[in-house]
Amino acid sequence: MFINRVFVSCCVILLTSCGEDGDGANGVYSSAALVSSKGDTVFVKSYNWGITSDSQISIVADNNRPIGWDDQGQPGMVKGLDPFQYRFAHDTLTLYTRSPLPPFAIRCPSIVVQYQLVDNSRYMPFYEPLGNSTYHRVPEQH
């Protein structure tokens, strides 16, 4: 009987301390700075939380302000794991996505942002060469 109470107490503590209903303070913030040839910078940012970091928000922005759990409802924020992959070359940021993305409010005159809506069969091959290629995931996988 005592062991059952201890077990139940431990389960309750674990479930209430690791859930998504809190302030998200235990999340993981990631950011990648992309700098153009003229010195303009955009940031690909993501924030993951949850017991297994299985909740995520992401954005592309022209500022380095960290995002967090409280930013979920902000304009331009994308919810969900693996929202897009990207490539930055010749001052062009190309976002590859399987579903439409919101327009990101970026004020960097020397950086062009292109959106490429691709089907799953075209999206999945981006995973294979990622380690040494110019394609990147959100958040960046190391």
N, C-alpha and C positions, 0 to 999 in steps of 0.2 A: 504494500500500500504506500509506504514512504517513498519507494523508488518511483512509483507512478507519479506521485505529486512532484517530485524533483524533476522528472522528465517533462511533465506538462509545464512546469514553471520555466524550465530552460527553453522549451519551444515557444512559449509566449514571449519571453524576453527577446529571442532571436527574431521572431516575426515582427514584433513591434519596433525593434531598433533598426531593421534593415529594409523596411518597406519604402515605397515611393511616396508615401503621404507626408513625409517630413519636409524639411526645408531644402533637401537636396545637398546639404553641406558635404556629404561624403562622395560627391561625384568627381569625375575626372574631366578636366578641361584640356583641350588640345588646340593648337593653333599653328598654322604654317604661313609664313610671310612670303609673298611673291613680289619681287621688285622688278620694275620695268627698266629699260635702258635709259630712261629719263629720270629715274629715281622715284617714281610713284610706286606706292605699295598697296596691295590688297592682302587681306587675311582670310584664309579658309579656316573657320573656327567650328569646333564641335564640343558638346558637353554630354557625357554619358553618366547615367546613374542607375540605381536599382541593384538588387542582390548580385546579379551577374553582369551589370552594366548593359542591360538589354533595353534601356530606354535612351533615346538620343535626340538632341536638337542640333541643327547645323545652320550656318549662315556664311555668306561671303560678304565682307565689309571692308570699308576703307579706313577703319580704325582698329586699334589694338586692344580695345576694351574687352576684357574677358566676359564670356557669357556664362550663365548658370541656370539653375532650375527655375528661377523666377522670370526668366526671359522667354518662356514657352509661348506666350501670346503676342510677342513682338512682331511687327510687320517684317516679312521676308524670312522669318524663321521656318525651317523645314524640320518636321518631326519624322522620326523613323530611322532605323539602322540602314546603312548603305544608301544614302539619299542620292549620291552621284559620285562619279569619279571625274578626275580632271587632269588636264595637261596644260602647262604654261610654257609657251615658246614664242619667241619673236613678238613679245608684248601682247600676246593674245592668250586669254584664259578660255579654254574650251571645257564646258561642263557636259559630261555624258550622263544621261539620266533615262530611266525607264518610265518615269511619269513626269508631267509638267512641273517645273519649278516656278516659284514666284520671281518676279523681277527683283534683283538685288539692287539696292540704292547705293551705287558706287560712283564717287566723284573723283576719278583718276583719269585725266584726259589722255594719257599715253597708253592706257590699257583697254583693249577691246575684249568684251565678254561675249562669247558665243554659246548658245544652248543647242545641244544635239540630243534630240529625243530619239532613242534607239530601242529596238525590241530586245528581248532577253537573249536571243541567240547572238546578237552583235555585242551585247553588254558583257556577257560572261567571259569571252576571250581576254578582256582587259585584266582579269585576275591572274592569268598565267604569267605574263612577263613583268609583273609589277616590281619585283625585287630590284632590277637594274634598268628600269625603263623611265620614260618621262611621264608615265601615267601614275596617278596617285589616288588612293582611297581616302574617304572621310570617315573617321580620323585616319591619319597616316599609320600604316602597319609597319612595325619595325621588326 
